Amino acid sequence: MANRFGVLLRDARRRAGLTQDQLAARSGVGVRTIRRLENGSGNDPRIGTVTLLADALDVAPGERRNLLVAAGGTPPPEEPVETPAPAPAPAAGRLPAVPAEVSAAADDLARVIATQLRREEELRRVHDPFPLPVRWRQAPEHLADHWDNVCRVPAGVTAAPLDLSGEVGNMAEVYRLVPSRRLVVLGRAGGGKTVLTLRFVLDTLATRTSGDAVPVIFNIGGWNPTSTPLRTWLVEMLQRDHPGLAAAAPGGATLAAVLVDTGRILPVLDGFDEIAEGLHRPALETLNSVSMPLLLTSRFGEYERAVTMVDVLTSAAVVELTDLTPDDLAGYLPRTARRVNGSAATAWDPVLDALREAEPGPAANLAKVLRTPLMVGLARTVYSDPVGRDPADLLDAERFPTTRALEEHLLDTFVPTVYHGHPGHDDGTRDWDVERVRHWLGFLADELDRRGTGDLEWWRLGASHLRQRSRVLLVTALAWLATTLFVWLVFTPLNVFVYDFPFRPHVVFLDGLMEGPVIAGPCALLYLLFVLRKGGVVAPTRVRVRLPTRSARQPGLRRKVAVRLVAGTAGGMLAGVTYALTSLVVIALSPDLAMADEFGTAVRTTLLSAAVYGLAFGPACGILLALVVVLEKPANLTTATSPADLLAVNRVTALRLAVLLGLALCLAIAFGGFAAIGVLNGLSGPHLDISWSSQASVLLGVTAGLSAGFAYLISFTAWGQWLIFARFRLPLIGRLPWAVSTFLEDAYRRGVLRQSGAVYQFRHARLQEHLAKAYRTGS
């Protein structure tokens, strides 16, 4: 069989004009394996290997059948009647041609992801001193699809089962052996699934060539399959974590959408078990409705229940992670600890000797706990790194009578250890009070638990658990306060200096308080309509402020401009009318300003003032908000995508937009009043009995521009929402420290948090659950 297969393979390779090295590069099969198969030495080839080679050679269906049969596949019961062969399906890995911009975007994405994941491995100390030996075996057959479907053999050919066993260093190679490119990795909590996905992506990127799909890790726990199609969710996550992919590609769609639609993205879906309760069935049904290659991870029990309710994942092979053994621990833990008194022994040696005996009792409980990489990592952190802690304490039956007690101890001791055991950083990071740190981390874990997610998104922090009424009141109060301060500190001094009015404290105080609603009122209304009524979240901007160009035109730009124009004009007119009414009250209470005695004249003046201010404020605000949309351009493809960097980029963009809006509004209001009076004069005929001096218009424009710019910043930018809800409110009530960003980044460096694209996550879901429970119970 093998000799016949070798002859067929060599003939097909020569007809394709390929060398053995070229065939190895195209198929992903090692060149030594190809050489061995052609020489007829060794065992019969695997069906998965045969399929990879046939796809790479793009052989005809009949020749593919001969290769499969020669490799040991079961031939069909009878030869089919020769008919014109249908066009062969595209070979695995061959993707449709795309414009150069899309191909460049995929290459940039691959470089960014490789850089991020290498840093993630360093912070997790995966290679310190070497990776734990995470292994897997074939999962029970009832969890996988038929091998004929997995291997995608022609009708009438029976595929032999694939040998997909392996360990962490060859996951990418094992995945390439699956012809359908659909693989499920199952394991217990903390079994190493997430670290395995990191290594898979890095190994796949290491052999990737331009034009190949880019493996991207998606935390599938945040996906709601009943409301968001898989494709839409993938595009949204790509644009969230990599803002440059929101740019328009040739044809109008975003780069992220084109990458997904053309198969340039290989989804690595981590955490199927973390999908909300009741959504596993629709999630699996949705995954079965698409044929895209993917790698899915899940806990064993949740996936088995979903398969029982629905069906297996179509064309997917399934492997199951195995437990770590005492021998694995003996080869790893001593090398993470210091030697005892200069000898070769370490504090772990007597513990490991007890684990090998496997007698019922404390040692057996500890052996069960240390069968997962998560618990081994925690034990290494708590007992190997600090000086003075003896791992033999883990064998204390009185303190730890059960495996649950041991796990809770390791989880509970982890945070104090990393904050006591790593007291200083070269970058000057401050030390923290451990009890406060536990409280702050518990609050974050509890908030994520309440939202049913593991993604710590800084733009949602502090606002998700507030009622809409509370959020509106807080935004309104800050806009009111800012406007009042600008009136007191800017408008009043300039007004006294220009007009030489005497300083009347009670008039100034009243003026500031009454002018607050001029900006705060419209701001609150627009915030309610355009933020809270549309999901209540201001997402991080994926744009820069640039002059408009034809090549950078955004999809749906005209609609966005129209909506902003109408909303801004309405809000501006409301602010103008409010300002006219409040100005009348201030004038009436000021002894230094003349006020007409006749009631009719006062009413007429007020109405004319309202008309002038409304016409001056309204179009100016509408045009400027629309202009902001036009000036927003997609971010660079190489824009940093870590949470801290995304926050910094949004801060710069938000401040630029606020300053631009404030300055432009200042000029628009300063000169818009004259245009408004001219319009009203043309409509009414006689000269209006209302003053609009250049000095007054400039003063009003400066104050209104500064106030409106601040109101826009806090109400309609993600950084502004972060500023008031996370940076101001949460520290004020003791939920987080004042240096929130520093605290989160420091927790990431210490290994308590991890990064997944543009969001933080806790090191593991078990740690999040533990901290949230401790926070709620006050322990």
C-alpha positions, -999 to +999 in steps of 0.1 A: +000+000+000+027+024+011+048+017-020+019+023-043+010+055-025+046+067-028+046+062-065+012+080-070+024+109-048+057+113-066+040+113-100+014+138-089+041+161-074+062+160-106+031+167-128+025+198-106+061+209-111+069+210-074+099+199-054+095+181-021+104+214-003+078+233-022+051+207-016+060+208+021+056+246+022+023+245+004+007+216+023+021+221+058+034+185+059+070+181+069+095+176+041+109+145+059+074+130+060+070+136+022+104+121+015+095+091+037+061+086+020+076+087-015+103+062-006+077+038+009+094+036+043+076+037+076+039+033+084+010+039+062+002+077+059-027+092+079-058+101+060-054+137+072-019+139+057-031+125+024-059+150+022-034+179+029-012+167+001-040+162-023-053+197-016-019+212-021-014+193-054-050+202-066-055+167-080-086+156-099-113+138-079-104+104-094-067+108-086-076+119-051-097+087-047-067+066-058-045+083-033-069+078-005-074+041-014-037+036-016-032+051+018-056+026+034-090+042+029-120+018+022-128+018-015-164+022-026-185-010-031-186-006-068-170+017-094-192+046-104-201+052-140-177+077-155-193+111-159-179+145-164-162+154-132-174+185-114-151+213-108-129+206-077-136+226-046-109+251-036-081+235-018-078+241+020-059+273+026-065+288-008-084+319-004-101+342-030-080+371-043-085+404-025-073+440-031-038+449-020-052+470+009-069+440+024-039+418+020-017+445+037-042+448+065-041+411+071-003+411+073-003+441+097-029+423+119-007+392+120+023+413+131+003+431+158-012+398+172+022+381+173+037+409+192+008+410+217+008+373+224+045+370+228+043+396+255+013+378+271+034+346+273+062+365+289+039+379+316+023+345+322+058+331+325+049+302+302+085+296+293+099+302+328+116+277+330+096+258+303+060+252+294+040+228+314+035+195+295-001+200+285-012+170+265-044+158+248-060+127+235-089+118+213-123+127+229-151+102+231-166+095+197-201+108+205-187+143+208-172+144+173-186+142+138-181+113+114-145+109+103-157+109+067-170+144+073-140+155+092-116+143+065-140+154+037-134+124+016-155+118-016-187+098-014-181+061-012-147+064+005-144+056+042-119+076+061-098+061+088-097+078+122-070+104+126-044+102+153-047+137+168-029+132+201-002+156+210+011+182+234+014+219+236+043+223+212+026+208+182-010+220+183-006+239+151+007+208+133-021+187+147-047+212+135-033+211+100-039+174+100-076+180+102-088+184+066-120+203+076-099+227+097-125+225+125-112+213+158-127+214+194-104+213+224-121+202+257-107+203+292-116+209+328-115+244+343-079+256+344-068+228+322-046+250+300-070+257+271-063+294+269-025+290+271-029+263+244-047+288+221-018+313+226+007+288+215-014+276+186-018+312+173+019+320+177+030+287+160+005+293+132+017+328+126+053+316+126+047+296+095+022+320+079+029+335+045+013+365+030-022+357+018-029+330+045-056+334+071-047+351+103-056+332+135-073+356+160-084+347+195-120+357+203-134+353+238-167+337+227-182+340+262-194+376+254-213+365+223-251+364+222-261+342+193-298+351+196-292+388+189-260+390+169-250+368+139-216+352+142-201+371+113-214+405+127-199+397+161-166+387+146-164+420+127-174+440+158-147+423+179-121+429+153-130+466+151-130+469+188-096+453+193-080+467+162-095+501+154-077+504+121-098+476+106-128+499+108-114+517+077-133+513+045-120+488+020-124+491-017-161+485-024-174+503+008-173+476+034-148+478+063-115+460+062-127+438+091-158+427+072-138+419+041-112+399+060-140+378+076-160+374+044-129+363+024-117+338+050-086+358+059-095+354+096-092+320+114-115+323+145-100+308+176-131+308+198-120+305+234-145+298+262-176+282+247-185+272+283-186+309+294-215+317+271-245+327+292-267+300+305-294+289+280-274+302+250-252+271+243-279+255+221-284+285+198-246+291+198-239+255+186-267+258+160-252+290+147-217+274+145-232+245+126-248+269+101-214+281+089-186+261+073-157+284+082-125+268+097-123+274+134-108+262+167-132+260+196-123+255+233-147+246+261-150+228+294-160+192+289-194+192+307-208+223+290-199+211+255-212+176+261-246+190+273-248+212+242-240+183+219-267+162+236-293+189+231-284+198+195-258+179+175-220+176+172-201+205+156-203+198+119-171+184+104-152+189+137-127+166+153-126+168+191-097+163+215-096+163+253-069+177+275-054+152+299-045+158+336-009+165+347+007+136+365+030+136+395+059+129+371+050+161+352+050+180+385+083+165+395+099+177+364+085+212+367+080+225+403+115+218+416+130+238+388+109+268+398+121+268+434+154+277+451+178+249+463+179+241+500+212+250+517+231+248+484+221+212+478+202+199+447+171+194+468+142+219+469+113+224+493+090+207+468+109+173+469+092+158+500+058+170+487+064+153+454+074+121+471+041+121+490+022+127+457+038+097+441+026+074+468-010+083+459-024+071+493-058+084+504-056+116+524-039+150+521-015+139+494-043+124+472-063+156+476-032+177+466-026+155+436-061+161+424-057+198+428-024+200+410-036+181+379-044+214+361-019+241+349-040+268+366-035+253+401+001+244+394+007+280+384-009+293+415+011+269+437+043+279+420+035+316+426+026+311+462+052+286+473+081+287+448+087+325+444+085+339+479+111+331+505+099+314+537+068+296+525+069+258+527+049+238+502+046+210+528+019+231+544-003+220+516-003+185+531-018+198+564-051+177+567-065+200+594-062+232+574-071+216+540-093+186+545-108+187+510-097+195+475-120+225+475-103+239+506-069+236+489-082+253+457-097+281+477-065+286+497-044+289+465-069+314+450-071+334+482-034+336+487-025+344+451-033+382+452-015+389+485+015+369+472+019+389+439+015+422+457+038+413+486+062+392+466+067+418+439+070+450+459+088+472+434+091+477+397+118+495+377+092+517+362+085+533+395+051+516+401+039+523+436+032+497+462-004+490+472-022+482+504-031+445+499-065+447+517-075+476+495-063+458+464-085+428+473-115+451+478-109+469+444-103+436+425-134+422+442-155+451+430-143+446+394-149+409+395-184+414+410-193+440+383-182+415+356-202+388+372-233+409+373-229+417+336-223+381+328-190+386+310-153+383+315-144+414+295-133+444+316-140+472+291-127+505+305-154+525+287-182+506+305-165+507+339-186+523+366-216+531+344-232+497+336-248+492+370-262+528+373-298+536+364-304+558+334-318+585+356-286+586+377-264+588+347-284+616+332-283+635+365-246+631+369-238+642+333-262+672+337-247+682+371-212+682+357-222+701+326-240+726+348-210+729+371-186+734+343-208+761+327-212+779+360-174+779+366-167+792+331-192+821+337-176+829+370-140+825+360-141+836+323-172+856+314-175+877+345-138+889+346-138+898+309-172+915+312-160+936+341-128+945+322-145+953+289-176+972+302-161+985+334-191+973+354-189+972+392-184+937+406-217+926+423-210+892+440-247+883+443-254+891+406-223+871+395-233+842+417-268+841+403-257+846+367-234+816+369-260+794+384-287+804+360-265+801+329-257+764+338-289+750+323-281+768+290-256+740+282-266+714+307-303+711+296-297+704+258-267+683+268-289+661+290-316+658+263-291+648+236-274+624+260-307+607+268-317+604+231-284+595+215-266+575+242-290+559+267-317+552+242-292+534+219-276+510+243-262+533+269-226+529+259-203+553+242-178+530+224-142+540+220-137+560+189-119+543+160-110+576+143-086+604+141-093+641+134-081+647+098-091+668+068-115+649+046-102+629+016-121+609-010-102+577-002-110+577+035-148+582+031-168+564+058-197+541+051-230+558+059-214+592+061-243+612+047-268+597+072-244+605+101-240+640+090-277+646+086-285+632+121-258+653+137-269+684+118-306+681+129-297+671+165-271+698+169-294+725+154-323+716+177-300+715+208-284+748+199-317+765+194-329+752+228-297+766+244-302+799+227-338+803+239-328+792+274-300+818+275-323+846+264-348+838+293-320+835+319-304+867+307-337+886+312-339+874+348-302+885+355-308+919+339-339+924+360-320+917+392-290+938+384-291+975+394-264+984+369-283+973+338-313+992+324-346+974+322-376+987+304-405+997+326-433+985+303-442+949+305-450+947+268-416+960+259-399+935+281-418+906+266-410+919+231-373+922+239-372+888+254-389+872+224-365+890+200-335+879+221-347+843+221-351+844+183-316+860+178-299+836+202-317+806+188-307+815+153-272+822+164-267+790+185-288+765+165-272+764+130-238+769+145-241+738+168-257+717+140-230+726+114-202+720+139-214+686+150-218+676+114-183+689+107-169+667+135-183+636+116-167+647+084-133+653+101-133+618+118-111+595+098-103+559+104-073+551+126-041+538+113-038+500+108-009+500+132-027+518+160-019+501+193-047+479+206-039+473+243-065+487+268-040+514+280-030+524+245-066+525+233-075+547+263-046+571+255-056+573+218-092+581+228-081+607+253-061+626+226-089+623+200-116+634+225-096+664+237-089+674+201-126+672+192-136+691+223-111+719+216-120+721+179-157+722+188-152+749+214-131+772+193-154+768+162-185+774+183-169+804+198-164+820+164-198+808+151-217+824+180-196+855+180-205+863+144-237+844+141-256+870+161-251+896+134-263+872+107-294+864+128-303+900+133-298+906+096-322+878+088-348+890+113-345+926+100-351+914+065-382+895+076-397+922+099-387+954+081-380+978+110-348+978+129-349+955+159-347+970+193-319+947+206-282+952+210-256+928+197-222+944+201-189+928+189-176+927+225-207+910+239-207+885+211-171+875+217-176+872+254-207+850+249-189+830+222-159+822+244-181+811+274-205+791+253-177+775+233-157+764+263-189+751+281-202+732+250-168+717+243-166+703+279-202+691+277-195+672+244-164+657+260-181+642+290-213+632+272-204+619+238-169+605+240-158+572+256-130+589+274-154+615+289-177+587+302-146+569+316-136+602+332-168+609+351-179+574+360-146+555+365-120+581+373-142+604+394-172+585+408-157+551+416-127+565+436-150+590+453-171+562+467-141+539+475-147+513+448-113+519+431-081+539+437-078+574+422-050+561+399-074+537+381-053+533+349-021+527+369-039+501+390-052+481+361-019+482+342-001+471+374-025+443+380-018+431+344+019+432+349+016+412+381-004+385+364-038+391+381-053+404+349-046+395+313-052+414+281-074+402+253-072+427+225-086+460+238-100+447+271-087+433+303-097+399+317-090+382+350-062+356+348-088+329+349-126+327+354-120+308+386-101+337+400-128+362+390-155+340+406-135+337+438-128+375+441-164+383+433-177+359+460-153+373+486-164+408+477-201+400+481-197+382+514-173+407+528-146+381+535 
